[in-house]
């Protein structure tokens, strides 16, 4: 980041540091001929004064200076906010020095040769250094733009989840009031089941609104919240059952969590309705665990059980919903025949 008080960097402004006056003039003239604005100094102190006064697009730094070396000033240059790239200048037999300069932060090095190629090599190195910095800045700007766009999208999505969750909660309240106005019977039961399905989806949206991750749902928290609402919604004097959750804190994608929530709702609702005799308090358990590459969801009770080929007790809608949701998450659903009550297991990819 640039310091607040520093002027903007001038990409064509070059600082050349060399104690050879003749070479300073030669380099300044050569670089100026191709459009660079060159400031040439002889010492590290002069260089630091120039760097404190203005910004440069690149620095060409000679190794041997009067009483010091370029390696003495290189750490101070690298410590500057938004430090300009440094092209290090060495002699033809000083490979070790060039490597030390690169390790200290120089972006490139140029060898002073006797064949007259030094100026051309320096021009190319300076141009590449400026281009490298510009590409890096463009990349950083693009990355910042992506992050800002993602943050805006997640904020918007979180707000959408908030509004959807509130709307679903309102619909659930309307259904609850409507069910309360009906006498006991099939119609009231159907409205209670509808309310439970709405609650399962509303729970997802409320949790997405209150979390930093709008793409995934932490299932143990979600299932506990869903279990509380299901127990509150479905429990009556004839069905005084408890819902218990034993789940690992695994994350699943939002659309998968919606399907799982609906599956759990249907299975818990069926357990409340059919697992135990009227007035008998029972327990419905929800389990979620990871087993290798699969997640295993189980809903079980200790009730009367049912035969695999038995006809649907009600409309059969709940069973159809469960199979549809299970298919949506590419899961395998099966009944555990060894369980004394009813135990339905859904295995799906982690």
N, C-alpha and C positions, 0 to 999 in steps of 0.2 A: 504493500500500500504506500502511496505517496504521502509525504508529510504535509499537513494542512497548509504550512506557510511556503512550501517550495513551489516555484513556478513549474508549469508543464514542461515535460521533457521535450527537447528538440531533436528529432531523430537524425537530422543532418549535422548536428553540432558534435564535433569530435575533440576530445582532449588527448594531446600527444605529449608524453612525458619522456624526455631524453636530455642528458646533459651535454650532448654534442650539438653545439650551436649550428654548425653547417648542416647537419642531418635534420635538425628541427626545421630549418628553412626549406630544405628540399622536400621533406614529407608534407609540410603545410602547403607548399606550392602544388605538389602533385595531387593531394586530396582536394584542394580548392578547385583544381582544374576539372574535376568530375562532380562538382556541386556541393562539396562539404564545406562547412564553416569550421575552421581549425583554430583551436587555442593551444599553443605550444608552450610548455614550461620545462624548467631544468631540474627542479627538486620536488621531493615529496611534500614539503611544506607548501610550496606554491600550488601543487596539485590539489591538496586538501582545501586551500583557500578558494580555488576555482570551483571545486565540488560543493563547497558550502554556499557559494554565491549563485550558482545556476545549475541547470540540469544538462546532461549530455546524453547523446544517443549511444555513444560507445567511447571506450578509452583504449589507446594504444600505449603500452607501458614497456619501456626498455628495462632490461635487467640491471645493467651496470649504471649506477648514478654516482654523483660525487659524494663519496663517504657513506653510501648506502646502496641498497638494491631495491628492485621493484618488489621483491618478496616482503620487504619491510612495510610497504604501504598497502599491499594487496588485502590483508585482513581488514584494514580500516575502510577500504573501498567496499568490500563485501558486506560490511556492517551497516552501510548506508541504507536508508529506506529506499526501496525500488532501485537498487544499485545498477548502474549501467554495465553492460558486458565489457569484459576486459580481454583484449588481444595482447598476449605477452610476446615481447621481442627478445630473442636470444641469439647467441652466436652459433655458428655451424657445428661446433663440437660440444654443445651444451645440452644434450638430450636429457640428462638428469635434472637440470634446472627447469627445462620445459615441463617435465612430468611433475615436478614439485609445484610449479605454477598452476597447472591444471588441477592438482589436488587441492590447492589453496583457493580455487574458485574461478580461475581464468577460463574463458569459454573456448579459446583457441590460442595457438602460438604461431609466430612467423620467425623464420631464421634469416638473419642478415647474411647475405651471400656476396660473393665477389663477382658473380656473373651478371649482376644488374637486374635480377628478378625480384628483389626485395620489395620495391615499390608496388609492382603489380600484385604480388602476393599479399601485401598489406592492404591494398584497396579491396581485393577479393575477401579477405578475412573480415575487414570492417563491415563490408556490405552484408556478409553472411551473419555476422553477429547481430546487426540491427534487424535483419529479417527474422532471425531466430527469436529475438525478444518480442518483435511484433506478433509473430505467430503464437508465442506463448501467451501474450496478453489477449489475443483474440480467442484462444482456447479457454482461458480463464473467464473471459466475459461470457462466452457461450455456456460454460458450465454454470456460472452464476445465473444466467437467464433461465437455464433448465431448472435449477433448484428453485428459483423464484416462481416459475410457472407451476412446478409441482406443488410448492407450498400453497399457491393460490387455489389450485385444483383441489388439494386436500381440505383446505379451509371451506371451499364451496361445498365439497362432498359432505363434510362434517355438518354443515348447516342444513344440507338437504336431508341427511339422516335425522337430524334433530326435528325438522318439520314433519318428515314422514312418521317418525316415532310418535310425535305428539298427535298427529292425525289418526294413526292406528289406535292409540290409547283412547282417543275420543270415540272412535267407532266401537271399540271394545266396551266402553262405558255405556254407550247406547244399547248394545246387545245385552249387556248385563241388566240394564233397567227393563228392557223388554222381556227378558227371561223371568225377572222377578215379578212381573205383572201376570204371568201365566201360572195356572195350577200345575202341580206335579204331573208329569206325563211325558210322552215322547217329544212333543213340541218343545217343552222346556229343556229337556235333555239335549236336543239338537242345537238349541241356541247356546247352551252352556259349552257344547263342543266347539261351536263356531267361535265363541269368545276365546276359548283356549287356543285355537289355531291363530287367531289374530294376536294374542298375547305372545306366542312363540316368535312371530316375525317382528313385533314391536320391540321385544327385548333386544333383538339384534341391532336395530337402528339406534336404540338408546345407548347401547354399549359402544357402538361406533362413534357416536357423538362425543362421548366422554373419554375417548382414548386417542393417543397420538398416531396409532396405526389404523387407518380406515380400510385397509385391504384384508386384514385378518382378524379373527375373533379368538380370544383366549377361552377355551371351552370349559374349563372348570368353573370359572366365574359365571360364565353364561348359563351353564346347566344348573348351578345353584340358584341363580336368580329366577330361571324358568321354573324350577321345581317349587320354589316358594309361591310363585303366582299360580301355578297349576293346583297346588294343594289348597290355596285360598279360594280358587274359583270352583274346584270340583268337590271339595269336602262338604258333606252334609251329615245330618243325624244318621241317615241310613248308610253313609259311606265315610266314616270317620278315619280315613286312612292317612298315613304319613308317607311322604316322599323323601327318600334319602339318596344323596349323591356321593359317589366315590369316583372322582375323575382326576386324571393327571392334567397338569397345566400345559396342554399342547395347543398350538395355534393351527387353525385351519382357515382356508379362504372364506370370504364372506358368503359367497353363493352356496358353498358346501355347508357352512354353519346354518344357513336358513333351512336347507333340506334336512339336516340332522335335527334341528329344533322342531320341525313339523313331524318327523318320525317319532321323536320322543313324546311329543304331545299326544299323538294318536295312540301310542302304546300305553302311556300312562292313563289316558282317558279310558281305554278298554279295560285296564286293570282295575280302575276305580269302579267301573260298571259291572264287571263280570267275575272278578277274581274271588271275591269274598261274599258270604251271605249277608243280607241286609242287617245293619246294626253291628256287625262284627268288625272290630278295628283291625286293619291289616297294614302291611308295609309294602311299598313299591320302591324298588331300588334301581338307580341309574348308575351304570358303571362305564367309564371310558378309560382305555389304556392303550399304549402303543406296544405293538408286538412286531419288532423288526420293521419291515417296509409297510406294515398295515396298522391302521387304527381299528380298535375293536370297541364297538358300542353295544351295551347290553341293557335291556330293561326287563326286570324280573319281579316276580311276586311269589308268595308261598300259598297261593289260593288253590282253587279246585282244578286248575289246568283245563286243557281242552284237547279234543281229538283232532288230528291233522286233517281228517276228511269231514269234519263237522260242518254243517251249514252255518252261514253267518247268523249270529244272534240278532243283529240289527239290520241295517240297510246294506252293509258291506262296503259303505263308502270309505270308512277308515282304512280298511285293508287295501283298497285300491290306491288311496293316497300314499300309504306307506310304500307300496311297491313302486309307485311312480317316483317318489322322492329317492328311494334307494337306487333306482335305475339312473337317476340324474347324477349321482355321485359314483357311478360305476362300482357299486357295492354288491356283496354277496350277503343275502339275508337268510337266516335259518333258525329253526326252533331247536333248542337243546332238549332232546328226549330224556336225558338223565335227570333233569331238574324236577323236583317234586311238584312244583306249581307250574308256572309258565315263564319261560326265559327265551326271549327273542334276541338274537345276536346279529349285528350288522358289521361286516368287515369291509373296510374301504381303504384305498391307497393313502398313505401318510403324505 
